[in-house]
Amino acid sequence: MPVGKKPRRPPVRSKRRLINGIRRRTRTGAPWRNDPAHHGEWESVYGLLRRRQRDGTWSRSLTQLQAGADARGLITWALDRLEALVRHRLKRLQFRPDALDGFMAGTGLNLDTSTSP
């Protein structure tokens, strides 16, 4: 055993069960307290999610999965979805179209303000 490591007790719930609880929560949108007991206590599931968000595990995992899928040709990047996303975000920011003329000029995207995304 390495020096300086304290022996730890075994976890009550496996990480797989906690991650399944996180997946269920993000898939269904149900409140944390409504998580089934077989995933573990909701505080444990939420705590694991927050710890992994803070240390960047989820974003690194997503980036690696996307890069691998893109390299195998499994991802089709849809520009129309990107345009809809940009429009939606700008609308949420209550943007002024006249202030964005130069910003969007070279992108080829048409930000038509008469229609909503």
C-alpha positions in Angstrom: 0.0 0.0 0.0 1.4 3.4 -0.9 2.7 5.5 2.0 0.3 8.3 3.0 -2.8 6.7 1.8 -5.4 6.1 4.5 -7.5 3.0 4.1 -11.0 3.8 3.0 -14.1 2.0 3.6 -15.8 0.6 0.5 -18.5 2.8 -1.1 -22.1 2.0 -0.2 -23.2 2.6 -3.8 -21.1 1.9 -7.0 -20.2 4.8 -9.2 -22.2 3.2 -12.0 -25.4 3.4 -10.0 -24.7 7.1 -9.2 -24.0 7.8 -12.8 -27.2 6.0 -13.8 -29.0 8.3 -11.4 -27.4 11.4 -13.1 -28.4 10.0 -16.5 -31.9 9.4 -15.4 -32.2 12.9 -14.0 -30.9 14.6 -17.1 -33.0 12.4 -19.4 -36.3 12.9 -17.5 -35.9 16.2 -15.8 -37.5 14.9 -12.7 -36.7 16.5 -9.4 -33.6 15.2 -7.5 -35.7 14.0 -4.6 -37.8 11.8 -6.9 -34.8 9.7 -7.9 -35.3 5.9 -7.2 -33.6 4.6 -4.1 -31.5 2.0 -6.1 -29.4 4.9 -7.5 -28.4 5.9 -4.1 -29.4 8.9 -2.0 -30.2 12.0 -4.1 -27.5 14.0 -2.3 -24.9 11.5 -3.4 -26.1 11.5 -7.0 -26.2 15.3 -7.1 -22.8 15.6 -5.3 -21.1 13.4 -7.9 -22.6 15.5 -10.7 -21.5 18.8 -9.2 -18.0 17.5 -8.4 -17.5 16.2 -12.0 -18.9 19.5 -13.3 -16.4 21.5 -11.3 -13.4 19.5 -12.2 -14.3 19.5 -16.0 -14.9 15.7 -16.3 -18.2 16.0 -18.2 -16.9 18.6 -20.7 -13.7 16.6 -21.4 -15.8 13.4 -21.9 -18.1 15.2 -24.3 -15.2 16.7 -26.2 -13.5 13.3 -26.5 -16.7 11.5 -27.5 -17.5 14.1 -30.2 -13.9 14.0 -31.5 -14.0 10.2 -31.8 -17.4 10.2 -33.5 -16.4 13.0 -35.9 -13.2 11.2 -36.8 -15.3 8.1 -37.7 -17.8 10.2 -39.7 -20.7 9.6 -37.3 -21.5 13.3 -36.8 -23.1 15.6 -39.3 -22.7 19.2 -38.2 -25.9 20.9 -39.2 -25.4 24.6 -39.9 -29.1 25.3 -39.7 -29.2 24.1 -36.1 -26.2 26.3 -35.4 -27.9 29.3 -36.9 -31.1 28.5 -34.8 -28.9 28.3 -31.7 -27.2 31.6 -32.4 -30.5 33.3 -33.0 -32.0 31.9 -29.9 -29.1 32.9 -27.7 -29.0 36.4 -29.2 -32.7 36.8 -28.7 -32.3 35.8 -25.0 -29.6 38.5 -24.7 -32.1 41.0 -26.2 -29.6 41.9 -28.9 -29.8 45.0 -31.1 -29.5 44.0 -34.7 -27.9 47.3 -35.7 -25.1 46.6 -33.3 -24.3 43.3 -34.8 -23.9 44.2 -38.5 -20.2 43.9 -38.6 -20.1 41.0 -36.2 -22.1 38.6 -38.4 -21.0 39.9 -41.8 -18.4 37.3 -42.6 -20.3 34.2 -41.3 -22.8 33.9 -44.0 -25.6 33.6 -41.5 -28.7 35.7 -42.0 -30.1 37.0 -38.7 -33.6 37.9 -39.9 -35.2 39.7 -36.9 -38.7 39.4 -38.3 -39.0 35.7 -37.4 -38.5 34.0 -34.1 -36.3 30.9 -33.8 
